[in-house]
Amino acid sequence: MVTFVLAITAISCLIWCFLLVGWGNFWRCDQVLNFDRPSTLQEYPSVAAIIPARDEASVLGQSLPSLLQQHYPGPLRIILVDDQSSDGTGAVAQRIAKDLGYGDRLEVVSGQPLPPGWSGKLWAVEQGWQTVQLKKKGSDSWPEYIFLTDADIAHGPQTIAALVEKAQRDNLALVSLMVLLRCESVWEKLLIPAFIFFFQKLYPFPLVNNPQRQTAAAAGGCILMERSALQTIGGIAALKEALIDDCTLAQKVKAEGFPIWLGLTRDNWSLRPYDRLETIWQMVSRTAYTQLNYNPLLLLGTLLGMALVYLTAPIALMLAIIWGNAPLALLGAFTWMLMAIAYGPTLKFYGRSWLWGLTLPLIALLYSLMTLDSAWQHWRGLGGGWKGRVYPQGS
């Protein structure tokens, strides 16, 4: 038994050694957009921002002004698609724009009923995209870039300018930022930085940003892309039924040979609170099984892999103490240390102590249970539910 546990722990240790040195340096958190870099642009292209909004009246007072008051030297148009809200979202948006003196910068589109084959958010974005295409080509309202964001995201005043400058400077078709998620409650401090860590491990940002690698991802709260690139992939309709629409969009853009870039930022942040375990659980379980293509074998492999990578070290250390086995104790402690080292830069980015890195096995266990629950919801026909809608999912 001791030999078996020692072998499993050695495998876990080797995996962490590989993750630290051979998996795109995902853990370093060094793909960060510098908003203070001096601009070299002589002229700023036209941008159209599309915001899908369903029952978001409570957060628009914080998020919408951050877009209306962007310090962007070029033409900027904001299209908010009121996705059949029941709380007066569209009227609230118009009032905010009028009160700030930016009524001419905002256009509110009344969303139409959800047609078959579409997810709600994407149908709202599609209607915004249709509105963009109706604008006169060659005019200031005909944008060179489309900015996709969510109604619960607040943006620093230089956001759009910085994204455009990055896209133009590096000849990028898509630039995306992983916005700062709220990290105030105990559950947020425990689980939110790990959510970012796991996302980076799944889609290493340096590999996403390497045009020679197939890895592609984006963060839906903040995406700037060339209008022509979006047209090339077939528009928003090409994403249609995708529940993980941001990564699907990035994959389609990169598959066409367009370079993309994904990074971190502290200048854009989510207003959505995740102050209870239930809210974080719902956020993860809504799409976790989708990431696995609804495949039971992939689910089993993921759960076993999570156990091997994250749970082996603390279990081995506990057993080593019980058995009085020094080599196993040292190997378990060393593996756990590697885990904490890898998690450290993400914790630092979120202003958390490195000591939180010791909780990663517990966090991984909770995320594994969320993933299992995601599959359970799918098998019960309840997967993908969001804001009062439940979407049919693949089998």
C-alpha positions in Angstrom: 0.0 0.0 0.0 2.8 2.4 0.9 4.5 1.7 -2.4 1.3 2.4 -4.3 0.7 5.7 -2.6 4.3 6.7 -3.1 4.0 6.0 -6.8 0.8 7.9 -7.2 2.3 10.9 -5.3 5.3 10.8 -7.5 3.1 11.0 -10.6 1.3 14.0 -9.1 4.6 15.6 -8.4 5.8 15.1 -12.0 2.5 16.6 -13.3 3.1 19.7 -11.2 6.7 19.9 -12.5 5.4 19.8 -16.0 2.7 22.4 -15.3 5.3 24.8 -13.9 7.9 24.5 -16.7 6.1 23.0 -19.7 2.6 24.3 -20.0 3.0 27.7 -21.4 3.9 29.4 -18.1 0.2 29.8 -17.6 0.6 30.4 -13.9 2.8 33.5 -14.1 -0.1 35.9 -14.8 2.2 38.0 -17.0 -0.2 38.6 -19.9 -1.4 42.0 -18.7 -2.5 44.9 -20.9 -0.8 48.2 -20.0 -3.3 51.0 -20.1 -0.6 53.6 -19.5 1.4 52.9 -22.6 1.7 56.0 -24.8 -0.4 55.9 -27.9 1.2 55.9 -31.4 -2.1 56.1 -33.3 -2.6 59.2 -35.5 -6.3 58.4 -36.0 -8.7 56.3 -34.0 -11.2 54.0 -35.9 -14.9 53.8 -35.2 -16.1 51.4 -32.5 -19.6 50.0 -31.8 -20.1 48.5 -28.4 -22.8 45.9 -28.0 -24.3 45.2 -24.6 -26.9 42.4 -24.1 -29.0 43.2 -21.1 -31.7 41.2 -19.4 -33.1 42.5 -16.1 -29.9 44.5 -15.4 -31.5 47.8 -14.2 -29.9 47.4 -10.8 -26.3 47.4 -12.1 -26.6 49.8 -15.1 -26.1 52.8 -12.8 -22.5 51.7 -12.3 -21.7 49.9 -15.5 -23.2 52.0 -18.3 -21.6 55.4 -17.3 -18.2 53.7 -17.5 -18.9 53.1 -21.2 -20.7 56.3 -22.0 -17.8 58.3 -20.5 -15.0 56.5 -22.2 -12.0 58.6 -23.1 -11.9 57.5 -26.7 -10.8 60.0 -29.3 -12.6 58.2 -32.2 -16.3 57.7 -33.0 -17.9 55.4 -30.4 -21.5 54.1 -30.5 -23.1 52.0 -27.7 -25.9 49.6 -28.6 -27.7 48.2 -25.6 -30.1 45.3 -26.5 -32.9 45.1 -23.9 -33.5 41.3 -23.9 -37.2 41.4 -22.9 -36.4 42.6 -19.4 -39.1 42.8 -16.8 -37.4 45.6 -14.7 -37.3 48.5 -17.2 -33.7 47.9 -18.2 -34.1 49.8 -21.5 -35.8 52.9 -20.0 -33.2 53.0 -17.2 -30.4 52.9 -19.7 -31.9 55.8 -21.7 -32.4 57.9 -18.6 -28.8 57.3 -17.5 -27.4 58.4 -20.9 -29.7 61.5 -20.9 -28.7 62.5 -17.4 -25.0 62.3 -18.2 -25.4 64.2 -21.5 -24.5 61.2 -23.7 -27.9 60.5 -25.1 -26.5 60.6 -28.7 -23.9 58.0 -27.9 -26.4 55.3 -26.8 -29.0 53.4 -28.8 -31.4 51.1 -27.1 -32.8 48.2 -29.1 -35.9 46.3 -27.9 -35.1 42.6 -28.1 -37.3 40.3 -30.0 -38.6 36.9 -28.8 -36.0 34.1 -28.6 -36.1 32.0 -31.8 -35.4 28.3 -31.8 -31.8 27.3 -31.9 -30.4 30.4 -30.1 -29.2 31.0 -26.6 -30.6 34.2 -25.0 -27.5 36.2 -24.7 -26.3 35.4 -28.2 -29.6 36.3 -29.7 -29.4 39.7 -28.0 -25.9 40.2 -29.3 -27.1 39.1 -32.8 -29.7 41.8 -32.7 -27.0 44.3 -31.8 -24.9 43.0 -34.6 -27.8 43.4 -37.0 -28.2 47.0 -35.9 -24.5 47.6 -36.7 -24.9 46.2 -40.2 -27.8 48.5 -40.9 -25.5 51.5 -40.5 -24.3 53.3 -43.6 -21.0 52.0 -44.8 -18.3 54.8 -44.8 -20.0 56.9 -42.2 -18.8 57.4 -38.6 -21.5 54.9 -37.5 -20.0 52.1 -39.6 -17.5 50.7 -37.1 -14.2 49.1 -37.9 -14.3 47.4 -34.5 -17.0 45.7 -32.4 -16.7 45.8 -28.6 -18.6 43.0 -26.8 -19.2 43.3 -23.1 -21.8 42.5 -20.4 -24.2 44.8 -18.6 -22.6 43.9 -15.2 -19.0 45.0 -16.2 -17.5 48.3 -15.3 -14.7 49.7 -17.5 -11.8 52.0 -16.8 -12.0 55.2 -18.9 -9.1 54.2 -21.2 -10.4 50.7 -21.9 -11.5 51.0 -25.5 -8.6 53.2 -26.4 -6.1 50.7 -24.9 -7.8 47.8 -26.7 -7.8 49.5 -30.0 -4.2 50.6 -29.6 -3.2 47.0 -28.7 -5.1 45.6 -31.7 -3.6 48.1 -34.2 -0.1 48.0 -32.8 0.1 44.2 -32.9 -2.2 43.6 -35.9 -4.7 41.6 -33.9 -8.2 40.7 -35.0 -9.4 40.0 -31.4 -8.2 41.4 -28.1 -9.9 40.2 -24.9 -9.4 40.9 -21.2 -10.3 38.7 -18.2 -12.0 41.4 -16.0 -11.3 41.4 -12.3 -14.0 39.4 -10.5 -15.3 40.6 -7.1 -13.3 39.1 -4.3 -14.7 40.4 -1.0 -16.7 37.7 0.8 -15.1 34.7 2.4 -16.4 32.4 -0.4 -15.1 34.9 -3.1 -11.7 35.0 -1.5 -11.6 31.2 -1.4 -13.0 30.3 -4.8 -12.7 33.3 -7.2 -8.9 33.5 -7.7 -9.0 29.7 -8.2 -11.6 30.2 -11.0 -9.1 32.4 -12.8 -6.3 30.0 -12.1 -8.2 27.0 -13.5 -9.2 29.0 -16.6 -5.6 29.9 -17.2 -4.5 26.3 -16.8 -7.2 25.2 -19.2 -6.4 27.9 -21.8 -2.8 29.1 -21.1 -2.8 32.8 -22.1 0.7 32.7 -23.7 -0.4 29.8 -25.9 -3.6 31.6 -26.8 -1.5 34.6 -27.8 0.9 32.6 -29.9 -0.3 32.5 -33.5 1.6 29.2 -34.0 -0.5 27.4 -31.4 -4.1 26.3 -31.8 -5.1 27.1 -28.3 -7.8 29.9 -28.4 -9.9 31.5 -25.7 -11.5 34.8 -24.8 -13.3 36.4 -21.9 -16.8 37.5 -22.8 -17.0 40.5 -20.5 -14.4 42.4 -22.6 -13.8 41.6 -26.2 -12.7 43.9 -29.0 -12.6 42.5 -32.5 -12.4 43.6 -36.1 -15.8 43.9 -37.8 -14.3 42.3 -40.9 -13.1 39.3 -38.8 -16.5 38.8 -37.4 -18.0 38.9 -40.9 -15.5 36.4 -42.1 -16.5 33.8 -39.5 -20.1 34.2 -40.3 -21.1 36.8 -37.7 -22.8 36.0 -34.4 -24.9 33.4 -36.1 -21.8 31.2 -36.3 -21.9 30.9 -32.5 -25.7 30.5 -32.3 -26.1 27.7 -29.8 -22.9 28.1 -28.0 -23.2 28.4 -24.2 -19.5 29.1 -23.9 -19.7 31.7 -26.6 -16.6 33.7 -25.8 -14.2 30.8 -26.2 -16.1 29.5 -29.3 -15.8 33.0 -30.8 -12.0 33.0 -30.2 -11.6 29.5 -31.6 -13.4 30.4 -34.8 -11.4 33.6 -35.3 -8.1 31.9 -34.7 -9.1 29.0 -36.9 -9.4 31.5 -39.8 -5.8 32.5 -39.3 -6.4 35.7 -37.4 -4.1 36.5 -34.5 -5.8 37.0 -31.1 -4.7 38.1 -27.7 -6.1 37.4 -24.2 -4.8 39.0 -21.0 -5.6 40.1 -17.5 -6.6 43.6 -16.2 -7.3 45.4 -13.0 -8.9 48.3 -14.8 -12.1 46.5 -15.7 -14.2 44.7 -13.1 -17.3 42.7 -12.6 -20.1 44.1 -10.5 -21.7 40.7 -10.0 -21.4 39.6 -6.4 -20.6 36.0 -5.6 -21.0 36.3 -1.8 -22.5 32.9 -1.3 -21.3 29.5 -2.2 -24.6 29.0 -4.1 -24.0 31.8 -6.6 -20.4 30.6 -7.4 -21.7 27.0 -7.6 -24.3 28.2 -10.2 -21.8 30.1 -12.2 -19.5 27.1 -12.6 -22.1 24.3 -12.9 -24.0 26.2 -15.6 -21.3 25.4 -18.2 -18.8 23.0 -16.7 -20.3 19.9 -18.3 -20.5 21.8 -21.6 -16.7 22.2 -21.4 -16.6 18.4 -21.4 -18.8 18.2 -24.5 -21.4 16.4 -22.4 -19.2 13.3 -22.5 -19.5 10.9 -19.4 -16.0 9.5 -20.1 -14.5 13.0 -20.1 -16.3 13.7 -16.9 -14.9 10.6 -15.3 -11.4 11.4 -16.5 -11.7 15.0 -15.3 -12.8 14.0 -11.8 -10.0 11.3 -11.6 -7.5 13.8 -12.9 -8.5 16.5 -10.4 -8.1 14.0 -7.6 -4.7 12.9 -8.9 -3.4 16.4 -9.4 -4.9 18.3 -6.4 -5.9 15.7 -3.7 -3.0 13.2 -3.8 -0.5 15.4 -2.0 -2.5 16.2 1.1 -3.8 12.7 1.4 -0.3 11.3 1.0 1.0 13.7 3.6 -1.8 12.6 6.0 -1.1 8.9 5.4 2.6 9.5 5.8 2.1 11.0 9.2 -0.1 8.1 10.3 2.4 5.5 8.9 5.5 7.4 10.0 6.9 7.3 6.5 9.4 10.1 6.0 10.0 9.8 2.2 6.2 9.9 1.5 5.8 12.9 3.8 8.6 14.8 2.1 7.2 14.0 -1.4 3.6 14.9 -0.4 4.8 18.2 1.2 7.0 19.0 -1.8 4.1 18.4 -4.3 1.8 20.5 -2.2 4.5 23.3 -2.2 4.7 23.1 -6.0 0.9 23.5 -6.1 1.1 26.6 -3.9 3.9 28.1 -5.9 1.9 27.8 -9.1 -1.2 29.4 -7.5 0.9 32.2 -5.9 0.9 34.7 -8.8 -2.9 34.5 -9.2 -3.3 35.1 -5.5 -1.0 38.1 -5.7 -2.9 39.5 -8.6 -6.0 39.4 -6.5 -4.3 40.8 -3.4 -4.5 37.6 -1.4 -1.8 36.1 0.8 0.2 33.2 -0.5 -1.1 31.2 2.5 -4.4 30.8 0.5 -2.4 28.6 -1.8 -2.5 25.8 0.8 -6.3 25.7 0.3 -6.1 24.7 -3.3 -6.8 21.0 -2.7 -10.1 21.9 -0.9 -10.9 24.4 -3.6 -10.3 21.7 -6.3 -12.6 19.3 -4.4 -15.4 21.9 -4.4 -14.9 22.7 -8.1 -15.0 18.9 -8.9 -18.3 18.6 -7.1 -19.6 21.6 -9.1 -18.6 19.9 -12.3 -20.3 16.7 -11.2 -23.4 18.7 -10.3 -23.3 20.3 -13.8 -23.5 16.8 -15.3 -26.3 15.9 -13.0 -28.3 19.0 -14.0 -27.7 18.1 -17.6 -28.9 14.5 -17.1 -32.1 15.9 -15.4 -32.7 18.3 -18.4 -31.9 21.4 -16.3 -28.4 22.3 -17.6 -27.6 25.8 -19.0 -30.3 27.6 -17.0 -29.7 31.3 -16.8 -32.0 34.3 -16.0 -35.2 32.3 -16.2 -34.3 30.3 -19.3 -33.2 26.7 -19.6 -31.6 25.8 -22.9 -31.6 22.3 -24.5 -28.1 20.9 -24.5 -26.2 18.3 -26.5 -26.4 14.7 -25.5 
